[in-house]
Amino acid sequence: MADMSEETTTFDAAAYTALGTARERVSLPVDVFDGTINMPVMHQVVKAYLANQRQGTASTKTRGLVVGGNQKPWKQKGTGRARQGSTRAPNWPGGGTVFGPHGDRNYSEDVPRKVKALARRSAFNARATEGAIMIIDAFNYTEPRTKAIKALVERLGVGEQKVLILTDGVKQPVHMSGRNLPNVHVLPYSDASAYHVLWSDVVLIEGTAIGHTLAPVAEKDAAPAKKKAAAAKTAAPKSAPKAKAAAKQKAAPEAAATTDKKPAAKKSAKKKGE
């Protein structure tokens, strides 16, 4: 008999340190990144997720709930106008609303657990196919560091894109570091839904969240280099005043020579006039 076993697709992703230094590529786990992309299921789950965000508290007033309008605007006959019984009728400005919402609608949709899992797996595979999955070895933040997250995103070249950072469990310092950046969203890896993955353009996953424990790499922060560059910029303007002073000294004799020549020219002109 022919072999009917399905071929599984394997993916690998670029790995980086928390400072953005490139490392060796790592393979992604097959239990999630198996190449399955089910578009209808992703559409169903994302639609249900957005519907569940709706409060359903929108409410309008009927003609019986609007204040005023108890008096008949004009008499029934003799005016030549259409008969009216209240200024709060739906055909009047400021009147009640017909068939409007009353704040009692439930927009929530139930999706089976296995369907959610399939949509989540499909979303991860879609990003892996695009090459939009990156692995970060570890986020060992002991305190919030928004500058560090911003520097990492910019160094990876995705500063202008929507970035989803998935950590290994709940890491409050990392969450607080990214919450002030409008294009960065931080979540635990287990809490990421299909909507979150599809919302992002790039997904940064902590290595330990998918079973990769990468050895630490010795590297230095790029902050000292910036200080040297700043020192060079501050030292450069100091040479400018010296150059200006030298130019003034050279220009002074020339100016004196021109002032000496002007009286002589005037004297010669007077002699010619006499």
Secondary structure by P-SEA (a helix, b strand, c coil): ccccbbbbbbbbbbbbccccccccccccccccccccccaaaaaaaaaaaaaaaccccbbbbcccccccccccccccccccccccccccccccccbbbccccccccccbbbbcaaaaaaaaaaaaaaaaaaccbbbbcccccccccaaaaaaaaaaacccccbbbbbcccccaaaaaaccccccbbbbccccccaaaaaaccbbbbccccccccccbbbbbbaaaaaaaaaaaaaaaacaaaaaaaaaaaaaaaaaaaaaaaaaaaaaaaaaaac
